[in-house]
Amino acid sequence: MKISKRGQVFALSLLSASIISSFALASSHREAPFIAGSPKVDGTDFYMFRSYEADRGDFVTLIANYQPLQDSYGGPNYFTMDPTALYEIHIDNDGDAVEDLTFQFKFNNAYGQANAEDLINNGGIAIGPDGAEVQVPLAAVGRGSGNGTGLLNVVETYTVNVVSGDRRTGASNPVTASGGSVSTFTKPVDNIGTNTIPQYASYADQFIYDVAIPGCSTPGRLFVGQRQEGFVVNLGEIFDQVNLNPLGARDSRSNTIGDKNVTSLALEVASDCLTSGSDTVIGAWTTASKRQGRVLNPSPTGPTDTASGKGPSVEIGAWTQVSRLGSPLVNEVVIGITDKDKFNASEPSGDVDNFGAYVLYPTLPVLVDVLFPQATTVPTTPRNDLLAAFVTGVEGLTKSANLTVPGEMLRLNTAVPITGIDLQSDLGFLGCDLAGFPNGRRPIDDVVDIALTVAEGAVGGLDAGDPTPNPNMLQTCDLSGSTPVVINSGRVVNDGALPSKADYLTVFPYLNTPIPGAGLASQ
């Protein structure tokens, strides 16, 4: 599908309007009262973009991040995934706000797995007076624990199933390693430090799998493991009523969470395995679910796992969704505080009835007007223009040709050309780069600066049904991707924390090697 230059400018206008209502000042970390107490099932960021690794342009990369704000030194247990939870990535490819494909991730954590002989030889195990082995309290023992020496004492494995249709009743089939029937994969241990795993990047690369995906003739790729946090934000000053010069240099501050890690569920799938028919637009979101009931065990005899049932708790009952994330920032700063848990338990098909008022009568433009009196006048409500852009996608860009039911999700038009890594703009559409946020989301996209700039008046004054951009707010640009749009006479409203391409990989899984708990000279 070719998008005309006029259509692209129109798309920029509507996208700008939509962001005012749906995005703002931080990503989805601890965004709701309930999920703040359950970090293992807290979805933090969701990325979806056409792969820009060389010769992978026919693929879409999906990355669902969980467990926010990980300190790399957080031992001895570090950040294993929850073996009693169900993590999912949902794809809607026919415009009805209901999943058509679901990728389901389930984990199993096995403890006390280190080879006894290796442990003894490395001083990592004791022999009691009765000759019994005495387990050590560590996840790994000895130098080079992750390099096949048998010294890992906690081993995480997982399975991935593809469900066609309804996530609970549809046909389910396992993802397998290419060329075989193996359907159980291993997650690398977290980056404990350079003494434990001297070459973590090459170690983790061993766990990137070529996989056969049911219903797809083209093999994909799979990785689950700890990564360096890719979201960039000056968190403290932003939440202190934007306590900085918002028109200063974009690199005037540091990234508050630049020293944190996160756990990524990453899939690369051929585009034509995700789309339906001639429609090139897909919508996607990630969820985590727990069992409805928990029974605490007063006499546990082992850790919580999915096999023994002898851990501190037993999870029973039907799966119940506790976390939901499509576009960034929605629940955190758009949904009212009394409805945040409700949003996390909801599905896109009910968004108009359940949460439409938050878009029709958004609070963010009012707050921005108070903080920045020089901003354009807050448009009158109800904001029917924002409702259309927020829940349907943008006509000619991210709106499904088959749309029947609107709903909030991250949307990607797989026909929009990839922007090469050297030309990618961290301002996404504000940099005239329509391959970036909010047409999907890449790791480099600076959603904070995009949102602040739009809220400050980069584009505004659109009334419902009027597609004409305000010439005082938006100037057209060369949409080849090489010339940035002129915004507020060249000024970008920002939080002072600027993403750097050097902080990301240019190959799958794109997010960088996690920060080690100890061992780097810079620490």
Secondary structure, DSSP 8 states (H G I E B T S, - for coil): ----HHHHHHHHHHHHHHHHHH--SS-SSS-STTGGG-GGG-EEEEEEEE--STT-TTEEEEEEEEEEEEETT-TTT-----TTEEEEEEEE-SSSSS-SEEEEEEEEEEES-S-HHHHHHTT--EE-TTS-EE--S-SB-STTTTSSSS-BSEEEEEEEEEEESSTTTSEEEE-EETTS----EEE------TTT-TTHHHHHHTT-EEEE-TT-SS-EEEEEEEEE------HHHHHTTS-S-TTS-TTSS--TTTTEEEEEEEEEEEGGGTSBTTB-EEEEEEEEEEEEEEEE-SS--S---SSS--SSEEEEEEEEEEEEESSTTHHHHTS-GGGHHHHHT--GGGHHHHHHHHHHS-SHHHHHHHH-TTS-----SS-HHHHHHHHH--TTTTS-TT--S----EEEETTS----GGG--TTGGGGT-TTSTTSSB-TT--HHHHHHHHHHTSS----TT-----TTT-----TTTTS----GGG-----S----GGGB-SSTT-B-----SS--TT-
